[in-house]
Amino acid sequence: MALGHFLWLFKGYGNELFVPPDIGFPEYALGALKGIGRLILAIIGFLAPLIVFALLVFPRAFAPLGAEATKHHMAWMSRFFLILFAVAVIALLFPHVDRLRTHYMFVLIPFPIYLVMRVRAAGYDPVRVARFSGFLMVLGILVPVAMIGKFTLEPLKCERCQHHIPYDQLADGLRAEGFQDGTIFAYWHPDPIAGNLRAQFPEARVISAKHPTVRPPLDNTPGQCLIVWPTTSNGIGKAVTLGQARRVFSADIPDDVSHDNVSAPMAMGGERQVSLGFVLLDGGTGSCR
């Protein structure tokens, strides 16, 4: 699965891929060390809290196990994780690959199986293992309860609650303003507008400003051009979004084009409102139609 991507990367950069960036070696080395530190934190973050509890309850499982560790399945999985770590460290030595995030660590999903093998090989009392399993089961039951509590309490403290944005009502507002079909171009920060509007307008051609090269094909059917952005206080708004739309669609969109807003009450947010700014061009423009 990864081979095609590696071939594309090598073809695009050639031998330059293995040349350090045009900075001094101390800065390059410091960046690599920071990247490895982030990698370790990402691994711990992905495996937490399981690995924390396991260290407290089964410390011997993390010590050398002697002959038990040479058993086929355990040895295979040990090498699997070592190879993954080595590949990640090598990737960190390349330019611009310096931040491996926690959610990239999904490749560690088999770790609980490996942990169970090590606990068994360490010779722990089955009663302790059963108690730990029960503890994990209780935690598993508490997770949905905690998520419900988070959804209920989050609007009391968050600036923008991504999971409380009423996209269905905002979409109804856009329909009421005249959008029927065509291309939607949406800014991406701080809220994932494009993907959520795609769910609300399944027949529309939706493109995110974060990934503008990912574009559904454009047919010959005439349509509207809807450009959308979140109304925030951090400076991202009409000017930034229109500038990107002009580049993406080779569109002639003046800076002073008429724009408007749609608003809806935030779910569980009391009187708080969420609003989107938008420009609607009925005849489309460039390849935004």
C-alpha positions as CSV (number, residue, x, y, z in Angstrom):
1,M,0.0,0.0,0.0
2,A,2.8,2.4,0.8
3,L,5.0,1.5,-2.2
4,G,3.2,3.7,-4.7
5,H,3.5,6.7,-2.4
6,F,7.2,6.1,-1.8
7,L,7.8,5.8,-5.6
8,W,5.9,9.1,-6.1
9,L,8.0,10.8,-3.4
10,F,11.3,9.5,-4.8
11,K,10.3,10.4,-8.4
12,G,9.4,13.9,-7.4
13,Y,12.5,14.7,-5.3
14,G,15.1,12.2,-6.6
15,N,18.3,12.2,-4.7
16,E,17.4,15.6,-3.2
17,L,15.2,13.6,-0.8
18,F,18.3,12.4,1.0
19,V,20.0,15.8,1.2
20,P,19.6,17.7,4.5
21,P,17.7,21.0,4.2
22,D,19.6,24.2,3.5
23,I,20.2,25.0,7.2
24,G,23.2,24.6,9.5
25,F,23.8,21.1,11.0
26,P,23.0,22.2,14.6
27,E,19.6,23.5,13.6
28,Y,19.0,20.3,11.5
29,A,20.1,18.1,14.4
30,L,17.9,20.0,16.8
31,G,14.9,19.7,14.5
32,A,15.5,15.9,14.2
33,L,15.7,15.5,18.0
34,K,12.5,17.5,18.4
35,G,10.9,15.3,15.8
36,I,11.9,12.1,17.7
37,G,10.7,13.6,20.9
38,R,7.3,14.2,19.3
39,L,7.3,10.7,17.9
40,I,7.8,9.2,21.4
41,L,5.1,11.4,22.8
42,A,2.8,10.4,19.9
43,I,3.3,6.7,20.7
44,I,2.7,7.2,24.4
45,G,-0.4,9.4,23.6
46,F,-1.9,6.8,21.3
47,L,-1.3,3.9,23.7
48,A,-2.4,5.8,26.8
49,P,-4.0,5.1,29.2
50,L,-3.6,1.4,28.6
51,I,0.2,1.5,28.7
52,V,0.2,3.6,31.9
53,F,-2.1,1.2,33.7
54,A,-0.1,-1.8,32.4
55,L,3.2,-0.3,33.7
56,L,1.6,0.1,37.2
57,V,0.0,-3.4,37.3
58,F,2.4,-5.5,35.3
59,P,5.9,-3.9,35.4
60,R,7.6,-7.3,34.9
61,A,6.0,-7.5,31.5
62,F,8.2,-4.6,30.3
63,A,11.4,-6.2,31.5
64,P,13.5,-8.7,29.4
65,L,11.7,-12.0,29.3
66,G,14.5,-14.4,28.3
67,A,13.5,-17.5,26.4
68,E,9.8,-16.6,26.5
69,A,10.4,-13.6,24.3
70,T,11.7,-15.8,21.5
71,K,8.4,-17.5,20.9
72,H,7.3,-17.1,17.4
73,H,4.4,-14.7,17.6
74,M,5.9,-12.5,20.3
75,A,9.2,-12.3,18.5
76,W,7.4,-11.4,15.2
77,M,5.4,-8.6,16.8
78,S,8.5,-7.3,18.6
79,R,10.3,-7.0,15.3
80,F,7.2,-5.5,13.8
81,F,7.1,-2.6,16.3
82,L,10.9,-2.1,16.1
83,I,10.7,-1.8,12.3
84,L,7.8,0.7,12.6
85,F,9.9,2.8,15.0
86,A,13.0,2.6,12.8
87,V,11.0,3.7,9.7
88,A,9.5,6.6,11.6
89,V,13.0,7.8,12.9
90,I,14.4,7.5,9.4
91,A,11.5,9.6,8.1
92,L,12.2,12.2,10.6
93,L,15.7,12.7,9.1
94,F,14.2,13.8,5.8
95,P,13.4,17.5,5.3
96,H,9.9,18.7,6.3
97,V,9.0,15.4,7.9
98,D,9.4,16.5,11.5
99,R,6.0,16.1,13.2
100,L,4.4,12.6,13.4
101,R,1.2,13.2,15.3
102,T,-0.7,10.9,17.7
103,H,-3.4,9.9,15.3
104,Y,-0.8,8.7,12.8
105,M,0.0,5.9,15.3
106,F,-2.9,3.7,14.3
107,V,-0.3,1.2,13.1
108,L,0.1,0.4,16.9
109,I,-3.4,-1.1,17.1
110,P,-2.0,-4.6,17.5
111,F,-0.1,-3.5,20.7
112,P,-2.7,-4.9,23.2
113,I,-2.2,-8.4,21.7
114,Y,1.5,-8.0,22.2
115,L,1.0,-6.7,25.7
116,V,-1.2,-9.7,26.6
117,M,1.6,-12.1,25.3
118,R,4.2,-10.3,27.5
119,V,2.0,-10.4,30.6
120,R,1.4,-14.1,30.2
121,A,5.1,-14.8,29.6
122,A,6.0,-12.8,32.7
123,G,4.0,-15.3,34.8
124,Y,1.5,-13.1,36.5
125,D,-1.2,-14.5,38.8
126,P,-4.3,-15.2,36.7
127,V,-6.4,-13.5,39.4
128,R,-4.5,-10.2,38.9
129,V,-5.0,-10.5,35.2
130,A,-8.7,-11.0,35.7
131,R,-9.0,-8.0,37.9
132,F,-7.1,-5.9,35.4
133,S,-9.5,-7.1,32.7
134,G,-12.4,-6.1,34.8
135,F,-10.9,-2.7,35.4
136,L,-10.5,-2.2,31.7
137,M,-14.1,-3.3,31.1
138,V,-15.3,-0.7,33.7
139,L,-13.3,2.0,31.9
140,G,-14.9,0.9,28.6
141,I,-18.3,1.4,30.0
142,L,-17.4,4.8,31.4
143,V,-16.2,6.1,28.0
144,P,-19.6,6.7,26.5
145,V,-20.8,8.2,29.8
146,A,-17.8,10.6,29.7
147,M,-18.5,11.4,26.0
148,I,-22.1,12.3,26.9
149,G,-20.8,14.5,29.7
150,K,-18.3,16.1,27.5
151,F,-21.0,17.0,24.9
152,T,-23.2,18.4,27.6
153,L,-20.5,20.5,29.4
154,E,-18.2,21.5,26.5
155,P,-20.3,24.5,25.3
156,L,-19.8,26.1,28.7
157,K,-16.1,26.7,28.1
158,C,-15.2,26.2,24.5
159,E,-14.6,29.0,22.0
160,R,-15.8,27.0,19.0
161,C,-17.3,23.6,19.6
162,Q,-16.8,21.6,16.5
163,H,-19.3,18.9,17.5
164,H,-22.0,21.4,18.4
165,I,-22.2,23.2,15.1
166,P,-25.7,22.8,13.6
167,Y,-24.7,22.2,10.0
168,D,-28.2,21.0,9.1
169,Q,-29.7,24.4,10.1
170,L,-26.8,26.3,8.5
171,A,-27.4,24.3,5.3
172,D,-31.1,25.2,5.4
173,G,-30.0,28.9,5.7
174,L,-27.9,28.6,2.6
175,R,-30.8,27.0,0.7
176,A,-33.0,29.8,1.9
177,E,-30.4,32.3,0.5
178,G,-30.7,30.7,-2.9
179,F,-28.1,28.0,-3.2
180,Q,-29.4,24.9,-5.0
181,D,-26.7,23.1,-6.8
182,G,-23.2,23.6,-8.1
183,T,-19.7,23.9,-6.5
184,I,-19.1,24.7,-2.8
185,F,-15.6,26.0,-1.9
186,A,-15.2,26.1,1.9
187,Y,-12.4,27.3,4.2
188,W,-11.1,24.6,6.6
189,H,-10.0,26.3,9.8
190,P,-11.0,26.2,12.6
191,D,-14.0,24.0,11.6
192,P,-14.2,21.3,9.0
193,I,-16.9,23.1,7.0
194,A,-16.3,21.3,3.6
195,G,-16.9,17.8,4.8
196,N,-20.0,18.7,6.8
197,L,-21.5,20.6,3.9
198,R,-20.8,17.6,1.7
199,A,-23.1,15.6,3.9
200,Q,-25.8,18.3,3.7
201,F,-25.5,18.8,-0.1
202,P,-24.8,15.3,-1.4
203,E,-25.3,16.3,-5.0
204,A,-23.0,19.4,-4.9
205,R,-19.3,19.4,-5.9
206,V,-17.5,20.3,-2.6
207,I,-13.9,21.3,-2.4
208,S,-11.9,22.1,0.7
209,A,-9.4,25.0,0.8
210,K,-7.1,22.7,2.8
211,H,-6.9,20.2,-0.1
212,P,-7.7,22.2,-3.2
213,T,-6.1,19.6,-5.5
214,V,-8.8,17.1,-4.6
215,R,-11.6,18.1,-6.9
216,P,-14.6,16.1,-8.1
217,P,-14.8,16.2,-11.9
218,L,-16.6,19.2,-13.4
219,D,-19.4,18.4,-15.9
220,N,-21.0,20.6,-18.4
221,T,-24.1,21.3,-16.3
222,P,-24.4,24.9,-15.3
223,G,-24.4,25.5,-11.6
224,Q,-23.8,28.0,-8.9
225,C,-20.6,28.9,-7.1
226,L,-20.9,29.0,-3.3
227,I,-17.8,30.2,-1.3
228,V,-18.0,29.7,2.5
229,W,-15.9,30.6,5.5
230,P,-16.3,30.6,9.2
231,T,-16.8,34.0,10.9
232,T,-14.0,34.1,13.5
233,S,-12.0,36.7,15.2
234,N,-8.6,35.4,14.1
235,G,-8.5,37.2,10.8
236,I,-9.6,34.4,8.5
237,G,-12.5,35.5,6.5
238,K,-13.7,36.8,3.1
239,A,-10.5,38.1,1.7
240,V,-8.4,35.0,2.5
241,T,-11.1,32.6,1.2
242,L,-11.8,34.6,-2.0
243,G,-8.1,34.8,-2.7
244,Q,-7.8,31.0,-2.6
245,A,-10.9,30.5,-4.7
246,R,-9.5,32.8,-7.4
247,R,-6.4,30.6,-7.6
248,V,-8.1,27.3,-7.4
249,F,-10.8,28.0,-10.0
250,S,-9.1,30.6,-12.2
251,A,-12.0,32.7,-11.3
252,D,-12.6,36.5,-11.7
253,I,-14.0,37.3,-8.3
254,P,-13.7,41.0,-7.2
255,D,-12.7,41.8,-3.6
256,D,-15.9,43.8,-3.1
257,V,-18.3,41.1,-4.3
258,S,-21.5,41.1,-2.2
259,H,-21.5,38.7,0.7
260,D,-23.8,37.7,3.5
261,N,-24.0,35.5,6.6
262,V,-26.2,32.6,7.8
263,S,-26.5,31.8,11.5
264,A,-28.0,29.1,13.8
265,P,-28.0,28.4,17.5
266,M,-25.2,26.2,18.8
267,A,-26.4,22.8,20.0
268,M,-26.4,22.8,23.8
269,G,-25.0,26.3,23.7
270,G,-27.9,28.3,25.1
271,E,-28.0,31.7,23.3
272,R,-24.7,31.2,21.5
273,Q,-24.8,31.5,17.7
274,V,-22.7,29.9,15.0
275,S,-22.4,31.8,11.7
276,L,-20.9,31.3,8.3
277,G,-20.0,34.0,5.8
278,F,-20.6,33.3,2.1
279,V,-20.6,34.6,-1.4
280,L,-23.1,33.1,-3.8
281,L,-22.5,33.5,-7.6
282,D,-25.6,32.3,-9.4
283,G,-23.9,31.9,-12.8
284,G,-20.7,30.5,-11.4
285,T,-17.2,31.7,-12.2
286,G,-14.3,30.0,-13.8
287,S,-14.4,26.3,-12.9
288,C,-16.5,27.0,-9.8
289,R,-19.9,26.2,-11.1
